[in-house]
Amino acid sequence: MPDVVMPRLSDSMEEGTIIKWLKASGDDVQRGEELVEIETDKANMTYEADASGTLEIVAEEGATLPIGETIARLGDGSAPAAKQEAPKAAAAEAKDEPKAAEGSVTATAEETPAPAPSAGGDADSNGNGRVKASPVARRLAEELGVDLSAVSGSGPGGRIVKADVQGAADNGSAAPAESAPAEAAAPAAAPAPAAPAKEIPGPVVSGDAGSGKGETTSIELTRTQQVIARRMAESKATIPDYIVTTEVDMEAAVSLREQMKAAANESRRAPSFNDMVVKAAALALREFPKANGGYKDGKWELYSRVNVGIAVATDDALIVPTIFDADKKSLGEISKDARALATRVRAGRITPPELSGATFTVSNLGMFGTTEFTAIITSGQAGILSVGALRDTPVVKDGQVVPGKRMNITIAADHRILNGAEAAQFVARVRELLETPFSLAF
């Protein structure tokens, strides 16, 4: 009976948390079928079965296990039913489990408050007592007080997605889920082995009348958030960074994009301004090899490929998928890749290879009206380019004040590999390419 082990889904992954089993013990599983949702240090990912057989789940939802630890087995279907129910029995007899599994299950029980009874639902949509819903949908249902057992799912296989929950809340078609007072959440957390683990544990409210702050709500971080927090702190503590900002005249870029929008159709959409920035940065990185490198262990590492990471915001984290060989791709190809990657990130369908290999990163907050900001450098990269909002502003041309369109770009650079003059030359080249955008269109 082959073991299914906790897979390595990213270069930096050391352990993973089982969010949801997509199959139940006793189900026949075919090679390539979606088997389990796993939270890694970078994102939530769906893992596919690499063999066929009858599933025996070993590790419960909510368990955090190191890479290589057995999470399930795939047999020939001859195992007795009692063996297929092993996860439930294991939860009830946690003391008899191996040490690693015991620690994982116990930690989950202590750290994750038990959901309200209605969250599990009486409707057994996937054969193991859980309503079939995405983690984002579950979290939104808790926030809006929507009972998932009363919501009809429009996703694959009837799975409840975010839009279903929002629609139920707007229409009042799902009764609010009953929940215990926040103060009672902690005592109720311990038992219930069959209770579904939540991606983000419920808030714990405490208060100190003498503090002047009122009640304090403590919200535990997801594994992805914990890793991001640690890496951001390490970056700021270990990288001697500085910033260089320049203003870009976007008049020609705006004109070009208007022409592209006029020629666009459903199969060929007009590139965004951020797509133009990615293309311009990629071409500039090819001309400035140190900007396309990183500092590691007292050495400069220069990368032969120009792979640009694009920061994509999700509900609870910032994920950076990669556009590979961006310097060799047309603007249209970059636009298509960027849209597809952002869609897969937000749907939780991004794959491990798409989250690795970036040699430089572009982060854009312009859609929020932010004119300028400084991003935090990813370890192993020489810098990160921050993109501000496109804005209308008065400018002086030929001695006359006229309306203009401007956008700020800022590079945060690692001084150990990229000095101030080099960073200034790099952003100047990006600016030059954006101000002559027809060179980006091919």
Secondary structure, DSSP 8 states (H G I E B T S, - for coil): --EEE----STT--EEEEEEESS-TT-EE-TTSEEEEEE-SS-EEEEE-SS-EEEEE-S-TT-EEETT-EEEEEE-S-S-HHHHTHHHHHHHTGGGS-HHHHHHHHHHHHHS----HHHH-S--SSSSS---B-HHHHHHHHHHT--GGG----SGGG-B-HHHHHHHHHHT-S-------GGGTTGGGS--TTS---SS---EEEE-TTTSS-EEEE----HHHHHHHHHHHHHHHH--EEEEEEEEE-HHHHHHHHHHHHH-BTTB----HHHHHHHHHHHHHHH-GGGGEEEETTEEEE-SS--EEE-EE-SS-EE--EETTGGGS-HHHHHHHHHHHHHHHHTT---GGGGS--SEEEEE-GGGT---------TTSSEEEEE---EEEEEEETTEEEEEEEEEEEEEEETTTS-HHHHHHHHHHHHHHHHSGGGG--
